[in-house]
Amino acid sequence: MRTPVSTYRLQIRPGFTLQDAAQTVPYLKSLGVDWIYLSPILTAEKGSDHGYDVTDPAAIDPDRGGPEGLAAASAAAREAGMGVLVDIVPNHVGVATPAQNPWWWSLLKEGRQSHYAQAFDVDWDFGGGRIRIPVLGEDSDVDALEVKDGELRYYDHRFPLAEGSYTDGDDPREVHDRQHYELVGWRRADNDLNYRRFFAVNSLAGIRVELPEVFDEAHAEILRWFREGLVDGLRIDHPDGLADPAGYLHRLREATGGSYLLIEKILEPGEVLPANFDCEGTTGYDALADVDRLFVDPAGQDALDALDADLRGGETADYEDMIRGTKRRITDGILHSEMLRLARLVPAEVGLSGELATDALSEIIAAFPVYRSYLPDGADVLKEACALAVRRRPELDDAVGRLLPLLLEAGPEEGSELGRRFQQTSGMVMAKGVEDTAFFRYTRLGTLTEVGADPTEFSVAPEEFHHRMARRQAEIPLSMTTLSTHDTKRSEDTRARISVLAEAAPEWRAALARLQELAPLPDGPLANLLWQAIAGAWPADRDRLQSYAQKAAREAGNSTDWLDPDAAFEEKLAAAVDAVFDNDAVRTELETLVELLAPYGASNSLGAKLVQLTMPGVPDVYQGTEFWDRSLTDPDNRRPFDYGARRAALAALDSGDRPASYMDETAKLLVTSRALRLRRDRPELFTGYLPVEATGPAAGHLVGFERGTAAGEGALTLATRLPRGLEQRGGWQDTAVELSAEMTDQLTGTAFGPGPVPVADILRHYPVALLVPGA
């Protein structure tokens, strides 16, 4: 199996095609990248910028460059000695525009007789033999239907007509009643939907790749890439939605000839991948959480907790109670259709009413500490969740006791559908209830509420970080590491600056109080989140910040939400953002805060980047982040950027230029390129993991590790942590590290050692150093 040393994620879209990716390869090779890493490239909904709404799995999207584009990108990579990793989406397909998806169009036209009926996960009996499509403004809008050109039309929506279901002059409403689908009001999706979807997105319909014939047809084009040597590995989107993730991975591994596989799997603290998962690891959210917390000052926790409590009217945020509530908000709201479907699978002889079964199942899912179990692995997790559900709701003791044996049955045998479907559903509730709700409510420090992280873990000490890295090296050395993705709530440099607030809690409290006086927002926790984000992303334009503020507020759901926006609150929210641009006092307050945070944030950024690029695992660089990138949540983190500027800056560095200051964005390019090149060109320097300890008064401000199997044999990473505290205590003073051999810094070309070397000498120019044995 060919495996990557590093990857570089490219968002392929109509505005940046596979041909554009091919043109970028020479720059990426010079940067030090080993494999290019492509976002989904199969045919997607027209205009889609992300590609996760595949409409035709049989073809590469012509708007993304088509098959000739992949051939060009692959050829360019091969010529440069690089590999190709591609993101695929086996869980669902895009159905927003039925005519664009031949599978869905056939299903709507032919119903259960369609060749693709088995491909979709439809509860036909619940729908009276029809699939419900929630696109109408309200149910009465069936009166607005018309028949035109042999199709049923609802404004711009087009639907097929079953054979023989229409003759000239028929009433459109009656024609609609003869179809294999029923168009219903969009609000009914919460309770009356009868097909599996991706989370609560009605336009992404789940497919059943657990069926061999569905797998084969959904992957025929993907497998061509391997037969023709175009692609070397795959990133699997959302495997937790599949009926049998382990079985899917095993089949995919075989079908691709044993190729490199990564899965988008969010591991909770302490959780490990099931042993029967046939893949190299995850896409790196677990690594992101560890690296971030290394640069958060634990001494700031009490002050930030106190501020958070004051913003909540004196109440301390109870995260466990919060996520129980946000998960129940999801099970009782936008995913209630999924919970009702589970309840319909409970046999009548169990003796539970539909309402009681739904309530008990929802409470169990709300108690889940991880995204899903993989029975029989995870049976203890399921049992613990049931026990917690009963402790929270003692009146459900009998119902939970009756359900548990059914939920433990999740194999292929008949009668286990409830157990299998429960596993597919728990991750949906976790994602929507925690990532997309609680993470916008639990706002003491924005760095902590990132995808794949546990926000109750405030910081990670170097000793614990070393322990986790040693385990990563031993157990999952080919798993990806990352700091930014298309899904992160804030990019790496935004978070790095926000982390400084843990070292500046008094100043942050005062600044937030003044901002609330000048631009009041009647939701304290949201104001905390918003102003942290603005400070972290600054400078930013008005539209970006307005878009983020509205999304954050609606996701939080406390003062407004997506289904029923509170116009009065959102007017105040917009006014607060506008004040940044229209009120000199607000602008001055913000820029004074940013001036305080920026230098320490830059130090954190460089430290986190070097650690991520050199720690155990396969480091990924998200497109453009070799320069400063202070993005917020999607779609902000998918904005176009200028490769020309990066190419020119890299050429200048290679000609001998050096950043005048570590705050220059070329400093990040220097760190990124030198680390990537070293990993690619000197793999023998990255075979082990050994902590490196400093001595002296500021030893706690340094994190260091060597990647050899013995001292002096591997690359040595040194990074500053908690830089404001370091400055306040008088700098490094006589803090030193012991070098067992002469070593040269790849960033400055300066040689040090052997013997004890003052850290101040090594980090004279930059807050990080990457040392290799030899002069």
SULRAFEN-V876027 format. One record per residue. N is the residue number from 1. RES is the residue in three letters. OMEGA is omega in whole degrees, 0 to 359 (NA if undefined). Layout:
n=N res=RES omega=OMEGA
n=N res=RES omega=OMEGA
This chain:
n=1 res=MET omega=174
n=2 res=ARG omega=181
n=3 res=THR omega=181
n=4 res=PRO omega=170
n=5 res=VAL omega=177
n=6 res=SER omega=178
n=7 res=THR omega=177
n=8 res=TYR omega=185
n=9 res=ARG omega=176
n=10 res=LEU omega=177
n=11 res=GLN omega=181
n=12 res=ILE omega=185
n=13 res=ARG omega=178
n=14 res=PRO omega=180
n=15 res=GLY omega=176
n=16 res=PHE omega=190
n=17 res=THR omega=176
n=18 res=LEU omega=175
n=19 res=GLN omega=176
n=20 res=ASP omega=177
n=21 res=ALA omega=179
n=22 res=ALA omega=180
n=23 res=GLN omega=182
n=24 res=THR omega=186
n=25 res=VAL omega=180
n=26 res=PRO omega=177
n=27 res=TYR omega=182
n=28 res=LEU omega=176
n=29 res=LYS omega=179
n=30 res=SER omega=178
n=31 res=LEU omega=180
n=32 res=GLY omega=183
n=33 res=VAL omega=180
n=34 res=ASP omega=178
n=35 res=TRP omega=166
n=36 res=ILE omega=188
n=37 res=TYR omega=189
n=38 res=LEU omega=172
n=39 res=SER omega=184
n=40 res=PRO omega=185
n=41 res=ILE omega=177
n=42 res=LEU omega=184
n=43 res=THR omega=184
n=44 res=ALA omega=176
n=45 res=GLU omega=180
n=46 res=LYS omega=179
n=47 res=GLY omega=181
n=48 res=SER omega=178
n=49 res=ASP omega=184
n=50 res=HIS omega=176
n=51 res=GLY omega=179
n=52 res=TYR omega=177
n=53 res=ASP omega=182
n=54 res=VAL omega=178
n=55 res=THR omega=179
n=56 res=ASP omega=182
n=57 res=PRO omega=183
n=58 res=ALA omega=185
n=59 res=ALA omega=171
n=60 res=ILE omega=185
n=61 res=ASP omega=177
n=62 res=PRO omega=179
n=63 res=ASP omega=177
n=64 res=ARG omega=177
n=65 res=GLY omega=177
n=66 res=GLY omega=182
n=67 res=PRO omega=178
n=68 res=GLU omega=177
n=69 res=GLY omega=177
n=70 res=LEU omega=178
n=71 res=ALA omega=180
n=72 res=ALA omega=181
n=73 res=ALA omega=180
n=74 res=SER omega=180
n=75 res=ALA omega=178
n=76 res=ALA omega=179
n=77 res=ALA omega=181
n=78 res=ARG omega=180
n=79 res=GLU omega=180
n=80 res=ALA omega=181
n=81 res=GLY omega=184
n=82 res=MET omega=177
n=83 res=GLY omega=183
n=84 res=VAL omega=176
n=85 res=LEU omega=182
n=86 res=VAL omega=178
n=87 res=ASP omega=176
n=88 res=ILE omega=189
n=89 res=VAL omega=184
n=90 res=PRO omega=189
n=91 res=ASN omega=189
n=92 res=HIS omega=175
n=93 res=VAL omega=180
n=94 res=GLY omega=183
n=95 res=VAL omega=182
n=96 res=ALA omega=179
n=97 res=THR omega=187
n=98 res=PRO omega=183
n=99 res=ALA omega=179
n=100 res=GLN omega=184
n=101 res=ASN omega=184
n=102 res=PRO omega=178
n=103 res=TRP omega=183
n=104 res=TRP omega=179
n=105 res=TRP omega=178
n=106 res=SER omega=179
n=107 res=LEU omega=181
n=108 res=LEU omega=183
n=109 res=LYS omega=188
n=110 res=GLU omega=178
n=111 res=GLY omega=183
n=112 res=ARG omega=180
n=113 res=GLN omega=180
n=114 res=SER omega=173
n=115 res=HIS omega=184
n=116 res=TYR omega=181
n=117 res=ALA omega=181
n=118 res=GLN omega=182
n=119 res=ALA omega=182
n=120 res=PHE omega=187
n=121 res=ASP omega=188
n=122 res=VAL omega=173
n=123 res=ASP omega=186
n=124 res=TRP omega=183
n=125 res=ASP omega=180
n=126 res=PHE omega=181
n=127 res=GLY omega=181
n=128 res=GLY omega=180
n=129 res=GLY omega=181
n=130 res=ARG omega=177
n=131 res=ILE omega=185
n=132 res=ARG omega=182
n=133 res=ILE omega=186
n=134 res=PRO omega=183
n=135 res=VAL omega=183
n=136 res=LEU omega=174
n=137 res=GLY omega=173
n=138 res=GLU omega=186
n=139 res=ASP omega=183
n=140 res=SER omega=180
n=141 res=ASP omega=173
n=142 res=VAL omega=178
n=143 res=ASP omega=180
n=144 res=ALA omega=181
n=145 res=LEU omega=174
n=146 res=GLU omega=175
n=147 res=VAL omega=183
n=148 res=LYS omega=178
n=149 res=ASP omega=177
n=150 res=GLY omega=180
n=151 res=GLU omega=173
n=152 res=LEU omega=184
n=153 res=ARG omega=169
n=154 res=TYR omega=189
n=155 res=TYR omega=182
n=156 res=ASP omega=180
n=157 res=HIS omega=181
n=158 res=ARG omega=180
n=159 res=PHE omega=182
n=160 res=PRO omega=175
n=161 res=LEU omega=177
n=162 res=ALA omega=179
n=163 res=GLU omega=176
n=164 res=GLY omega=184
n=165 res=SER omega=184
n=166 res=TYR omega=168
n=167 res=THR omega=182
n=168 res=ASP omega=177
n=169 res=GLY omega=179
n=170 res=ASP omega=176
n=171 res=ASP omega=183
n=172 res=PRO omega=180
n=173 res=ARG omega=178
n=174 res=GLU omega=176
n=175 res=VAL omega=179
n=176 res=HIS omega=182
n=177 res=ASP omega=181
n=178 res=ARG omega=186
n=179 res=GLN omega=177
n=180 res=HIS omega=178
n=181 res=TYR omega=176
n=182 res=GLU omega=176
n=183 res=LEU omega=184
n=184 res=VAL omega=178
n=185 res=GLY omega=187
n=186 res=TRP omega=180
n=187 res=ARG omega=181
n=188 res=ARG omega=179
n=189 res=ALA omega=183
n=190 res=ASP omega=187
n=191 res=ASN omega=191
n=192 res=ASP omega=181
n=193 res=LEU omega=180
n=194 res=ASN omega=170
n=195 res=TYR omega=179
n=196 res=ARG omega=182
n=197 res=ARG omega=173
n=198 res=PHE omega=183
n=199 res=PHE omega=181
n=200 res=ALA omega=183
n=201 res=VAL omega=184
n=202 res=ASN omega=184
n=203 res=SER omega=175
n=204 res=LEU omega=185
n=205 res=ALA omega=180
n=206 res=GLY omega=175
n=207 res=ILE omega=191
n=208 res=ARG omega=181
n=209 res=VAL omega=174
n=210 res=GLU omega=176
n=211 res=LEU omega=185
n=212 res=PRO omega=182
n=213 res=GLU omega=177
n=214 res=VAL omega=176
n=215 res=PHE omega=184
n=216 res=ASP omega=183
n=217 res=GLU omega=181
n=218 res=ALA omega=185
n=219 res=HIS omega=183
n=220 res=ALA omega=180
n=221 res=GLU omega=179
n=222 res=ILE omega=181
n=223 res=LEU omega=174
n=224 res=ARG omega=181
n=225 res=TRP omega=181
n=226 res=PHE omega=179
n=227 res=ARG omega=183
n=228 res=GLU omega=176
n=229 res=GLY omega=182
n=230 res=LEU omega=190
n=231 res=VAL omega=183
n=232 res=ASP omega=183
n=233 res=GLY omega=183
n=234 res=LEU omega=169
n=235 res=ARG omega=186
n=236 res=ILE omega=180
n=237 res=ASP omega=170
n=238 res=HIS omega=177
n=239 res=PRO omega=180
n=240 res=ASP omega=178
n=241 res=GLY omega=185
n=242 res=LEU omega=179
n=243 res=ALA omega=183
n=244 res=ASP omega=182
n=245 res=PRO omega=181
n=246 res=ALA omega=178
n=247 res=GLY omega=179
n=248 res=TYR omega=182
n=249 res=LEU omega=179
n=250 res=HIS omega=180
n=251 res=ARG omega=181
n=252 res=LEU omega=179
n=253 res=ARG omega=179
n=254 res=GLU omega=185
n=255 res=ALA omega=182
n=256 res=THR omega=178
n=257 res=GLY omega=177
n=258 res=GLY omega=184
n=259 res=SER omega=180
n=260 res=TYR omega=181
n=261 res=LEU omega=172
n=262 res=LEU omega=178
n=263 res=ILE omega=174
n=264 res=GLU omega=183
n=265 res=LYS omega=178
n=266 res=ILE omega=179
n=267 res=LEU omega=174
n=268 res=GLU omega=182
n=269 res=PRO omega=180
n=270 res=GLY omega=181
n=271 res=GLU omega=176
n=272 res=VAL omega=177
n=273 res=LEU omega=175
n=274 res=PRO omega=184
n=275 res=ALA omega=182
n=276 res=ASN omega=175
n=277 res=PHE omega=185
n=278 res=ASP omega=181
n=279 res=CYS omega=182
n=280 res=GLU omega=181
n=281 res=GLY omega=185
n=282 res=THR omega=178
n=283 res=THR omega=164
n=284 res=GLY omega=179
n=285 res=TYR omega=179
n=286 res=ASP omega=178
n=287 res=ALA omega=179
n=288 res=LEU omega=182
n=289 res=ALA omega=179
n=290 res=ASP omega=182
n=291 res=VAL omega=180
n=292 res=ASP omega=187
n=293 res=ARG omega=175
n=294 res=LEU omega=184
n=295 res=PHE omega=176
n=296 res=VAL omega=184
n=297 res=ASP omega=180
n=298 res=PRO omega=181
n=299 res=ALA omega=180
n=300 res=GLY omega=187
n=301 res=GLN omega=184
n=302 res=ASP omega=182
n=303 res=ALA omega=179
n=304 res=LEU omega=175
n=305 res=ASP omega=180
n=306 res=ALA omega=177
n=307 res=LEU omega=179
n=308 res=ASP omega=179
n=309 res=ALA omega=179
n=310 res=ASP omega=180
n=311 res=LEU omega=178
n=312 res=ARG omega=178
n=313 res=GLY omega=178
n=314 res=GLY omega=181
n=315 res=GLU omega=176
n=316 res=THR omega=180
n=317 res=ALA omega=176
n=318 res=ASP omega=188
n=319 res=TYR omega=180
n=320 res=GLU omega=178
n=321 res=ASP omega=180
n=322 res=MET omega=184
n=323 res=ILE omega=172
n=324 res=ARG omega=180
n=325 res=GLY omega=181
n=326 res=THR omega=176
n=327 res=LYS omega=178
n=328 res=ARG omega=174
n=329 res=ARG omega=180
n=330 res=ILE omega=182
n=331 res=THR omega=181
n=332 res=ASP omega=184
n=333 res=GLY omega=191
n=334 res=ILE omega=176
n=335 res=LEU omega=180
n=336 res=HIS omega=177
n=337 res=SER omega=180
n=338 res=GLU omega=179
n=339 res=MET omega=177
n=340 res=LEU omega=178
n=341 res=ARG omega=176
n=342 res=LEU omega=182
n=343 res=ALA omega=179
n=344 res=ARG omega=179
n=345 res=LEU omega=178
n=346 res=VAL omega=182
n=347 res=PRO omega=182
n=348 res=ALA omega=183
n=349 res=GLU omega=176
n=350 res=VAL omega=173
n=351 res=GLY omega=178
n=352 res=LEU omega=174
n=353 res=SER omega=178
n=354 res=GLY omega=182
n=355 res=GLU omega=181
n=356 res=LEU omega=179
n=357 res=ALA omega=179
n=358 res=THR omega=180
n=359 res=ASP omega=182
n=360 res=ALA omega=178
n=361 res=LEU omega=179
n=362 res=SER omega=181
n=363 res=GLU omega=177
n=364 res=ILE omega=180
n=365 res=ILE omega=179
n=366 res=ALA omega=181
n=367 res=ALA omega=183
n=368 res=PHE omega=180
n=369 res=PRO omega=180
n=370 res=VAL omega=183
n=371 res=TYR omega=177
n=372 res=ARG omega=170
n=373 res=SER omega=179
n=374 res=TYR omega=188
n=375 res=LEU omega=5
n=376 res=PRO omega=173
n=377 res=ASP omega=178
n=378 res=GLY omega=178
n=379 res=ALA omega=179
n=380 res=ASP omega=177
n=381 res=VAL omega=179
n=382 res=LEU omega=180
n=383 res=LYS omega=178
n=384 res=GLU omega=178
n=385 res=ALA omega=178
n=386 res=CYS omega=179
n=387 res=ALA omega=179
n=388 res=LEU omega=179
n=389 res=ALA omega=180
n=390 res=VAL omega=177
n=391 res=ARG omega=179
n=392 res=ARG omega=184
n=393 res=ARG omega=184
n=394 res=PRO omega=181
n=395 res=GLU omega=179
n=396 res=LEU omega=185
n=397 res=ASP omega=182
n=398 res=ASP omega=181
n=399 res=ALA omega=179
n=400 res=VAL omega=179
n=401 res=GLY omega=179
n=402 res=ARG omega=183
n=403 res=LEU omega=187
n=404 res=LEU omega=180
n=405 res=PRO omega=179
n=406 res=LEU omega=181
n=407 res=LEU omega=179
n=408 res=LEU omega=177
n=409 res=GLU omega=184
n=410 res=ALA omega=180
n=411 res=GLY omega=183
n=412 res=PRO omega=184
n=413 res=GLU omega=181
n=414 res=GLU omega=178
n=415 res=GLY omega=183
n=416 res=SER omega=183
n=417 res=GLU omega=180
n=418 res=LEU omega=180
n=419 res=GLY omega=180
n=420 res=ARG omega=184
n=421 res=ARG omega=176
n=422 res=PHE omega=179
n=423 res=GLN omega=178
n=424 res=GLN omega=186
n=425 res=THR omega=186
n=426 res=SER omega=179
n=427 res=GLY omega=178
n=428 res=MET omega=182
n=429 res=VAL omega=178
n=430 res=MET omega=183
n=431 res=ALA omega=183
n=432 res=LYS omega=183
n=433 res=GLY omega=183
n=434 res=VAL omega=183
n=435 res=GLU omega=190
n=436 res=ASP omega=175
n=437 res=THR omega=184
n=438 res=ALA omega=180
n=439 res=PHE omega=175
n=440 res=PHE omega=178
n=441 res=ARG omega=183
n=442 res=TYR omega=201
n=443 res=THR omega=185
n=444 res=ARG omega=177
n=445 res=LEU omega=187
n=446 res=GLY omega=178
n=447 res=THR omega=190
n=448 res=LEU omega=184
n=449 res=THR omega=179
n=450 res=GLU omega=181
n=451 res=VAL omega=177
n=452 res=GLY omega=184
n=453 res=ALA omega=172
n=454 res=ASP omega=186
n=455 res=PRO omega=176
n=456 res=THR omega=173
n=457 res=GLU omega=190
n=458 res=PHE omega=182
n=459 res=SER omega=178
n=460 res=VAL omega=178
n=461 res=ALA omega=179
n=462 res=PRO omega=181
n=463 res=GLU omega=179
n=464 res=GLU omega=178
n=465 res=PHE omega=180
n=466 res=HIS omega=179
n=467 res=HIS omega=181
n=468 res=ARG omega=180
n=469 res=MET omega=178
n=470 res=ALA omega=178
n=471 res=ARG omega=178
n=472 res=ARG omega=179
n=473 res=GLN omega=184
n=474 res=ALA omega=191
n=475 res=GLU omega=185
n=476 res=ILE omega=185
n=477 res=PRO omega=181
n=478 res=LEU omega=175
n=479 res=SER omega=182
n=480 res=MET omega=168
n=481 res=THR omega=182
n=482 res=THR omega=172
n=483 res=LEU omega=178
n=484 res=SER omega=174
n=485 res=THR omega=175
n=486 res=HIS omega=182
n=487 res=ASP omega=182
n=488 res=THR omega=182
n=489 res=LYS omega=177
n=490 res=ARG omega=180
n=491 res=SER omega=187
n=492 res=GLU omega=183
n=493 res=ASP omega=173
n=494 res=THR omega=180
n=495 res=ARG omega=181
n=496 res=ALA omega=178
n=497 res=ARG omega=179
n=498 res=ILE omega=180
n=499 res=SER omega=181
n=500 res=VAL omega=180
n=501 res=LEU omega=177
n=502 res=ALA omega=176
n=503 res=GLU omega=184
n=504 res=ALA omega=185
n=505 res=ALA omega=179
n=506 res=PRO omega=179
n=507 res=GLU omega=179
n=508 res=TRP omega=178
n=509 res=ARG omega=181
n=510 res=ALA omega=181
n=511 res=ALA omega=180
n=512 res=LEU omega=178
n=513 res=ALA omega=180
n=514 res=ARG omega=178
n=515 res=LEU omega=178
n=516 res=GLN omega=175
n=517 res=GLU omega=185
n=518 res=LEU omega=182
n=519 res=ALA omega=190
n=520 res=PRO omega=176
n=521 res=LEU omega=186
n=522 res=PRO omega=176
n=523 res=ASP omega=187
n=524 res=GLY omega=180
n=525 res=PRO omega=178
n=526 res=LEU omega=176
n=527 res=ALA omega=177
n=528 res=ASN omega=179
n=529 res=LEU omega=186
n=530 res=LEU omega=184
n=531 res=TRP omega=171
n=532 res=GLN omega=182
n=533 res=ALA omega=180
n=534 res=ILE omega=178
n=535 res=ALA omega=181
n=536 res=GLY omega=185
n=537 res=ALA omega=187
n=538 res=TRP omega=3
n=539 res=PRO omega=179
n=540 res=ALA omega=181
n=541 res=ASP omega=186
n=542 res=ARG omega=184
n=543 res=ASP omega=179
n=544 res=ARG omega=184
n=545 res=LEU omega=177
n=546 res=GLN omega=180
n=547 res=SER omega=179
n=548 res=TYR omega=183
n=549 res=ALA omega=180
n=550 res=GLN omega=180
n=551 res=LYS omega=181
n=552 res=ALA omega=181
n=553 res=ALA omega=181
n=554 res=ARG omega=176
n=555 res=GLU omega=178
n=556 res=ALA omega=174
n=557 res=GLY omega=179
n=558 res=ASN omega=185
n=559 res=SER omega=176
n=560 res=THR omega=176
n=561 res=ASP omega=185
n=562 res=TRP omega=186
n=563 res=LEU omega=182
n=564 res=ASP omega=182
n=565 res=PRO omega=176
n=566 res=ASP omega=187
n=567 res=ALA omega=182
n=568 res=ALA omega=179
n=569 res=PHE omega=183
n=570 res=GLU omega=174
n=571 res=GLU omega=178
n=572 res=LYS omega=179
n=573 res=LEU omega=179
n=574 res=ALA omega=180
n=575 res=ALA omega=179
n=576 res=ALA omega=178
n=577 res=VAL omega=179
n=578 res=ASP omega=182
n=579 res=ALA omega=177
n=580 res=VAL omega=184
n=581 res=PHE omega=187
n=582 res=ASP omega=183
n=583 res=ASN omega=185
n=584 res=ASP omega=182
n=585 res=ALA omega=178
n=586 res=VAL omega=180
n=587 res=ARG omega=179
n=588 res=THR omega=179
n=589 res=GLU omega=180
n=590 res=LEU omega=185
n=591 res=GLU omega=174
n=592 res=THR omega=178
n=593 res=LEU omega=181
n=594 res=VAL omega=178
n=595 res=GLU omega=177
n=596 res=LEU omega=188
n=597 res=LEU omega=194
n=598 res=ALA omega=183
n=599 res=PRO omega=179
n=600 res=TYR omega=176
n=601 res=GLY omega=178
n=602 res=ALA omega=177
n=603 res=SER omega=178
n=604 res=ASN omega=181
n=605 res=SER omega=181
n=606 res=LEU omega=179
n=607 res=GLY omega=180
n=608 res=ALA omega=182
n=609 res=LYS omega=181
n=610 res=LEU omega=178
n=611 res=VAL omega=182
n=612 res=GLN omega=183
n=613 res=LEU omega=186
n=614 res=THR omega=179
n=615 res=MET omega=178
n=616 res=PRO omega=181
n=617 res=GLY omega=179
n=618 res=VAL omega=184
n=619 res=PRO omega=173
n=620 res=ASP omega=172
n=621 res=VAL omega=178
n=622 res=TYR omega=188
n=623 res=GLN omega=174
n=624 res=GLY omega=187
n=625 res=THR omega=170
n=626 res=GLU omega=164
n=627 res=PHE omega=173
n=628 res=TRP omega=177
n=629 res=ASP omega=183
n=630 res=ARG omega=181
n=631 res=SER omega=174
n=632 res=LEU omega=186
n=633 res=THR omega=183
n=634 res=ASP omega=7
n=635 res=PRO omega=184
n=636 res=ASP omega=183
n=637 res=ASN omega=178
n=638 res=ARG omega=180
n=639 res=ARG omega=176
n=640 res=PRO omega=180
n=641 res=PHE omega=190
n=642 res=ASP omega=176
n=643 res=TYR omega=181
n=644 res=GLY omega=180
n=645 res=ALA omega=180
n=646 res=ARG omega=179
n=647 res=ARG omega=180
n=648 res=ALA omega=180
n=649 res=ALA omega=178
n=650 res=LEU omega=178
n=651 res=ALA omega=179
n=652 res=ALA omega=178
n=653 res=LEU omega=182
n=654 res=ASP omega=177
n=655 res=SER omega=176
n=656 res=GLY omega=177
n=657 res=ASP omega=174
n=658 res=ARG omega=179
n=659 res=PRO omega=180
n=660 res=ALA omega=182
n=661 res=SER omega=176
n=662 res=TYR omega=178
n=663 res=MET omega=175
n=664 res=ASP omega=181
n=665 res=GLU omega=175
n=666 res=THR omega=175
n=667 res=ALA omega=178
n=668 res=LYS omega=176
n=669 res=LEU omega=178
n=670 res=LEU omega=180
n=671 res=VAL omega=184
n=672 res=THR omega=184
n=673 res=SER omega=182
n=674 res=ARG omega=179
n=675 res=ALA omega=180
n=676 res=LEU omega=180
n=677 res=ARG omega=181
n=678 res=LEU omega=180
n=679 res=ARG omega=181
n=680 res=ARG omega=190
n=681 res=ASP omega=182
n=682 res=ARG omega=184
n=683 res=PRO omega=180
n=684 res=GLU omega=178
n=685 res=LEU omega=185
n=686 res=PHE omega=185
n=687 res=THR omega=182
n=688 res=GLY omega=177
n=689 res=TYR omega=179
n=690 res=LEU omega=175
n=691 res=PRO omega=176
n=692 res=VAL omega=183
n=693 res=GLU omega=174
n=694 res=ALA omega=173
n=695 res=THR omega=178
n=696 res=GLY omega=190
n=697 res=PRO omega=182
n=698 res=ALA omega=183
n=699 res=ALA omega=181
n=700 res=GLY omega=180
n=701 res=HIS omega=180
n=702 res=LEU omega=168
n=703 res=VAL omega=182
n=704 res=GLY omega=174
n=705 res=PHE omega=177
n=706 res=GLU omega=186
n=707 res=ARG omega=175
n=708 res=GLY omega=176
n=709 res=THR omega=176
n=710 res=ALA omega=183
n=711 res=ALA omega=177
n=712 res=GLY omega=184
n=713 res=GLU omega=185
n=714 res=GLY omega=175
n=715 res=ALA omega=184
n=716 res=LEU omega=178
n=717 res=THR omega=173
n=718 res=LEU omega=181
n=719 res=ALA omega=177
n=720 res=THR omega=173
n=721 res=ARG omega=181
n=722 res=LEU omega=189
n=723 res=PRO omega=179
n=724 res=ARG omega=177
n=725 res=GLY omega=177
n=726 res=LEU omega=180
n=727 res=GLU omega=183
n=728 res=GLN omega=180
n=729 res=ARG omega=175
n=730 res=GLY omega=177
n=731 res=GLY omega=187
n=732 res=TRP omega=184
n=733 res=GLN omega=183
n=734 res=ASP omega=175
n=735 res=THR omega=186
n=736 res=ALA omega=171
n=737 res=VAL omega=180
n=738 res=GLU omega=177
n=739 res=LEU omega=184
n=740 res=SER omega=179
n=741 res=ALA omega=173
n=742 res=GLU omega=183
n=743 res=MET omega=183
n=744 res=THR omega=179
n=745 res=ASP omega=181
n=746 res=GLN omega=181
n=747 res=LEU omega=185
n=748 res=THR omega=183
n=749 res=GLY omega=182
n=750 res=THR omega=179
n=751 res=ALA omega=180
n=752 res=PHE omega=173
n=753 res=GLY omega=4
n=754 res=PRO omega=181
n=755 res=GLY omega=180
n=756 res=PRO omega=181
n=757 res=VAL omega=177
n=758 res=PRO omega=178
n=759 res=VAL omega=180
n=760 res=ALA omega=178
n=761 res=ASP omega=182
n=762 res=ILE omega=184
n=763 res=LEU omega=182
n=764 res=ARG omega=186
n=765 res=HIS omega=183
n=766 res=TYR omega=180
n=767 res=PRO omega=179
n=768 res=VAL omega=175
n=769 res=ALA omega=177
n=770 res=LEU omega=187
n=771 res=LEU omega=175
n=772 res=VAL omega=180
n=773 res=PRO omega=176
n=774 res=GLY omega=181
n=775 res=ALA omega=NA
